[in-house]
Amino acid sequence: MRLHHPDWPLPRPDAIHHIVEDFLTDWTAPNAHVLPLRRFLENCLSTDLRNFFAESCFLFAFTHQKLPPSCQQGYARMQGLVGSQELRHHAVQSGLLQDYT
């Protein structure tokens, strides 16, 4: 950038995300800042950045070809779903597993 002529225009961005910034801004406000930023990043990256529970990742694994990043990083690396009798019963009732007992 330093080597370019001072009148040289910057390249046009593909997308822009505008945010309000002042010292009173609540950066953790879900609807005012977090959700718009997440949607902007999802649009730029063409992926789903929401966090899912292990049960939802389990369903995604059987119904979608590509898992969301939170499922890839947690559930798919054996960090999400801990088997139990109650979980097996729920999977059988919902039709995800067959009852072999």
N, C-alpha and C positions, 0 to 999 in steps of 0.2 A: 504494500500500500504506500509506503514512503517513496518508492521509486516512481510512482505514477504522477502525472501532471496534476496540479491542484484542481483543475476543472474537470478531471476525469470522473464520470459518474460511477457510482457503485452498481454492481449487477442487480437486476431486478429480482427480488425474492419470489419464490413460488407460493409462499404463504406468510401471513403476518398475524401475530397474536398481540393485541393491545391490552395493557393492564393499567389500572389506576394505582399510582404509588404516592403515598404521603405517609407521614409518621403515625397516623391513626388507623392505617389499613390493617385489617385482620386477615393475615395471609392464610389462615387455616379455615376461613369461612368456606364450607363445602359448596354452596351454590354460587357464590360470588367469585371465587378464585380457583378452587381446586377442580371443580367440574369443567369449567371452560378450558383450563389448561390441559386437563386429561384428554378432553375431546380433541383439542388442537393437536396434541402429540399423537393420539390414535390416528387422526387423519393423516398426519405426516408420515407415520410409520406403518400405516395400513395394518394395524393389529389392535387387539383388545387388551387394554391395560388395567382392567378391573381385577380386584383380588377375589378369588373364589374359595369356597370351602372345599374340603377334600371330596365330599359327596358329589358336588357339582363337577369337579374335575374327573371323577370316576365316570359320570354320565357323558361328559364331553369326550372322554377317551373312546367310548363305544359309539358315539353318534357323529363325530366330526373327524375330518382327516388331519386337521391341525389344531393343536392345543394352544390356549392362550398362554402368554409368557409366565404368568403366575403359576399355572398348572405345570408347565414344563420345569420350572425351577424348584417347585416344592413337591407336588404329588408324584410326578414322573421319576423323581430321584428318591423315591421310597421315603419321603418325609411327611406324607400327608395322611394316609388312610391306615388306621390301625384296626385290624380285623377283630370282630367280636361276634358273639352269638346274636345279639340284637341287630347288628348291622347286616348279618347274613339273612336274618328273618325279614328285615326291611327290603333287602334286595330281591328276595324270593317273592314277597308280596307285590312289589312293584313290577315284577316280570323281567328283571335284569339277570337273575340267576335261576336255574332250575333246582327244585328241591329233590335231592337224592336220598334223603333220610327216610 
